[in-house]
Amino acid sequence: MRLDKYLKVSRIIKRRTVANEACDAGRVMVNDKVAKAGTDVKVGDVIEIAFGNKTVKVRVTMIADSTKKEDAKDMFEYV
């Protein structure tokens, strides 16, 4: 699954366009490498996102094309 779509479906970032812009700005890393929006995400990957002065680090635990709001938090775990 594309990184920008995963960030949106898992609700780490609410909109896909915002996720795309964050990737273009170099604020998203997958497995310690700067990632583009089209980077393929797999279970077990570690995603690190810089939100201003805060950094969020999560591990991918599940991939789904769509999910309910309540189930979105099961798609990742904080590291």
N, C-alpha and C positions, 0 to 999 in steps of 0.2 A: 504494500500500500504506500502511496506517496506520503511524504512527511507532512506536507501542508494539510492533506485530508485527514491524516491520523490525529494531528493536533486539534482539528475542528471536531471530529467525531468523538474523541475522548474528552472534549471540552476543556482541555488545558488552555487553549486559545479559542475564544468564542466564534470568530469568523475566519473563514478560509482565506479571504483577502488579507486580513491582518497577519495570519500565519505566513502567508506568502511574502509579505513585506518584511517580516522579522527575519525570514530566511535570506532574503535579498540583502538585508543590512548586515548579515554575518553574525546575528545574535543567537543563532541556533546551532548547536553542535550535536553530532551523533557519534558516539564512541570516540570522543576527543578529537573529532575532525569537523571543521566548519562544513555545514550541509546546505545544499540548495533545496528548494521546495520540492523538486522531483526526486529526491533521494528516496530509495526504497527502504522501508522500515520493516524489521522482522522482530519476532518475539525474542526477548533477551537484550535488545539494543538499549543503550543508555542515552537518553536525550537530555541535553543541558540547555536551558533557555535563560538569557539575560534580560530581565525586566527592569530597566533603569538601574537602580542600585541593588536590586535583589536578583539572585540566581536560583532557578528551580532545576533540580536534577531528578529525573524519573526513569524507571526501568519499564520497558514495554512488557506486559504480561499477557495481553490478549489483543487480537486484531479482529475487528468486525466492521462491515461496510456501513452499518447504521446501528444506533443503540438508543435506548431510552435514557433520559436524564439520570435516573436512579442507578442504572447499570454502567454509566460512563466511568465512574471511579474504579470499577473493577478492571479496566483496561490498562492501568498502570499502577506502580507503587513508587512512593518517594524514596530516594536513596540518600 
